[in-house]
Amino acid sequence: MKLRSSDVEGESGGKRKAPEGDENGGRKRKLAQSNDLQREDDGRAKRRIVQSNELKNGKILRGIHGCVSPRCSAHTYQSRFSWFEQDIWTYITRFLDGKSLVMLGATNKWFNKIVMEDTVWRFVCLRDLQVPETFPVSSSWIKIYASAFASLLSGFDTVIIDWMRIGAFVLDSRTSLLTESLSGRLKVPREGTIEQMLHSSGSCVINEIKSGIWIADLQLVRCPVCDLSTCDGTMQTLDARHFELFLSEGYKDGSWEYNLIGSHKLQKDAGAACGAIFDLKHLKESSSSGILNLKSWTGEPNDSQPKAVIAPHAVAVHTRLQENEGRKKYNYNYFTNLKIAGILVKYHTMKAGTDGDIVSIRISQQLL
């Protein structure tokens, strides 16, 4: 079937007529908009009238509006957490040991700056020494920590066989009681020379001690008078030193030396080799007097292992002497081929110069 050209133009090329009802709908929308504008104008006019009346009456009333929280743009928003927060890492250092602190400081320059703060090492040093108080120091705390926990044992003329770190205590009265006996009550001699005090009571009092934190070690040293090649040592030493001793120039250049201040010989029937240092001011405190309760820290009667105890203001060592084929010996020495005639107790001190304070004390027990 053929179509006429007029039919095609009527469907595609002719003008479209508006759908019925569109013209009336447009008029209705325009009328509604004009009514809205009229109502808006009327509302504004009424508000202006009300506000003018309120001003005339001396009252100002405000409407209640909703609160809208401000929003941060993407450019101004920042996270609260920062990996490089100084206060956080300073707090974390309180839980690290010396080795871990050094490793953290080697990470980068920022961590190195945090770790090298003197307050960090002050806290760690006092924490590891387990002392509740501090004293003025002349060196940085990182150097004090390194010297306090160094395993280097120097100042002995003989060979050190073994050693044990006992701990740290405080001497603040500048007067100490040194004793070789821990049985019964401590006798505090009041007068006489050190030799006389040792002979009468087995104890002596020394003055002019440098106040501060002291570190104590127990050492087994080769006997200085023994020339037997089979001897592994029969002398134990309670070695106490001020915690800054190793940093002092006089100690490092060798100008400060140990001097023998007294000695005392015990009979061969001595049951143990003992040595103790007490701060005389705190001698009657329970922590110090409790050291005399040997059962609480020396072990069973057949236990010959060297024992040591630390108190806030005192330190003591105790080693039982066991019979071995009619002779006595220290438990891990092999001095069985000599005849034992007793124990020689020696007291040494080191001064910071000729007229300086005492900075180190040694009490040694040598089998004879």
C-alpha positions, 0 to 999 in steps of 0.5 A, spaced: 500 500 500 502 506 497 502 512 502 501 519 500 506 525 501 501 529 505 500 523 510 508 523 511 508 530 513 502 530 517 506 524 522 513 527 522 514 534 518 508 537 521 508 542 527 506 538 534 500 540 537 500 541 545 497 536 549 490 538 551 490 541 558 497 543 558 496 550 557 491 550 563 496 547 567 501 552 566 496 557 568 494 554 574 502 553 576 503 560 575 497 562 579 499 558 585 506 561 585 504 568 585 499 566 591 505 563 595 509 570 593 503 574 596 503 569 602 511 570 603 510 578 602 504 578 607 508 574 612 514 578 612 510 584 613 506 581 619 513 579 622 516 586 621 509 589 624 510 584 630 518 586 631 516 594 631 511 593 636 516 589 640 521 594 640 516 599 642 514 595 648 522 594 650 522 587 648 526 583 644 524 576 642 528 571 638 526 565 635 528 558 636 533 555 631 536 548 630 543 547 631 547 545 625 554 542 627 560 545 623 563 540 618 570 539 617 573 540 609 577 534 607 583 540 607 582 541 614 581 534 617 587 531 621 587 524 625 588 525 632 593 519 632 601 521 630 606 516 630 611 521 632 608 524 639 613 525 644 609 524 650 607 518 648 614 515 646 617 518 653 612 514 657 613 508 653 621 508 654 619 507 662 617 500 660 624 499 656 631 496 658 637 499 657 638 495 650 631 496 648 632 504 649 639 503 645 635 500 639 630 505 639 634 510 639 638 507 633 631 507 629 632 514 626 634 522 628 627 523 631 627 517 636 634 518 638 632 525 640 627 522 645 631 517 647 637 521 649 633 525 654 636 525 661 630 524 664 629 518 660 635 515 663 634 518 670 628 514 671 630 507 668 637 508 672 633 509 678 628 503 676 633 498 675 637 500 681 630 499 685 632 505 689 626 510 691 630 516 692 635 520 688 641 525 689 645 530 685 649 527 680 655 530 676 654 526 670 649 525 665 644 519 667 646 515 661 653 515 663 651 513 670 647 507 667 652 504 663 657 504 669 652 502 674 650 496 670 657 494 666 660 487 668 667 490 668 670 488 674 677 492 675 681 495 681 683 487 683 690 485 683 688 478 683 684 474 678 676 474 679 673 467 678 666 469 679 661 475 681 654 476 683 650 483 682 647 484 689 643 490 688 643 498 690 642 501 697 643 508 700 648 511 704 646 518 707 648 519 714 656 519 712 657 514 717 657 506 717 657 500 721 662 494 718 661 488 721 664 480 720 659 477 724 651 477 723 649 472 729 646 475 735 645 483 736 649 488 732 654 491 737 656 498 735 663 500 738 663 507 740 671 509 741 678 506 739 681 505 733 678 500 728 683 495 730 681 495 737 673 495 735 674 489 731 678 485 736 672 487 741 666 487 737 667 484 730 665 491 728 667 498 726 665 504 725 667 509 719 665 516 717 666 521 712 662 516 707 660 520 700 652 520 701 648 517 695 646 511 691 651 505 692 652 499 688 654 492 691 657 486 688 659 479 691 666 477 688 670 470 688 677 472 688 683 468 687 687 467 693 693 472 693 697 468 698 696 462 694 701 459 689 698 452 688 696 451 681 690 447 683 687 453 687 681 456 684 681 461 689 678 461 696 677 469 698 670 472 697 669 480 697 663 484 699 665 490 694 660 496 695 662 503 691 658 509 690 654 509 683 659 514 680 665 511 682 667 509 675 666 515 672 670 519 676 677 522 673 681 520 680 679 512 679 680 512 671 687 515 672 689 510 678 690 516 683 685 513 687 687 507 691 684 502 696 687 502 703 687 497 708 684 500 714 683 494 719 683 486 719 681 481 724 682 473 724 677 469 726 678 462 729 678 456 725 671 453 728 667 459 724 661 456 721 660 462 716 664 467 712 660 474 713 660 481 711 655 487 712 655 494 711 649 498 715 648 506 715 648 507 722 642 512 722 638 507 719 640 501 723 634 500 728 629 500 722 626 493 721 629 493 714 636 493 716 635 489 723 631 484 719 638 482 716 640 479 722 634 474 721 639 469 717 633 463 716 629 468 712 635 469 707 641 464 708 637 458 706 637 451 709 643 449 714 646 444 709 646 450 703 653 452 702 651 457 696 653 464 697 647 468 699 646 476 699 641 480 701 640 488 700 636 493 704 634 500 703 640 502 707 644 496 708 647 490 704 650 483 707 653 476 704 653 470 708 657 463 705 657 457 710 663 453 710 662 446 709 667 440 712 670 436 707 675 431 709 676 434 716 677 441 712 673 447 710 672 450 704 667 455 700 662 451 696 665 452 689 672 453 690 677 447 690 681 449 696 682 442 699 689 440 699 691 446 704 690 446 712 685 451 714 687 455 720 681 460 720 679 466 716 682 473 715 677 478 714 680 485 711 677 492 710 679 496 705 676 503 703 678 508 697 677 515 698 676 521 693 683 524 693 687 524 700 682 528 704 676 526 700 670 522 702 670 514 702 667 512 695 668 505 695 668 499 701 671 492 701 670 487 706 674 480 704 674 473 707 680 469 706 681 462 708 688 461 712 
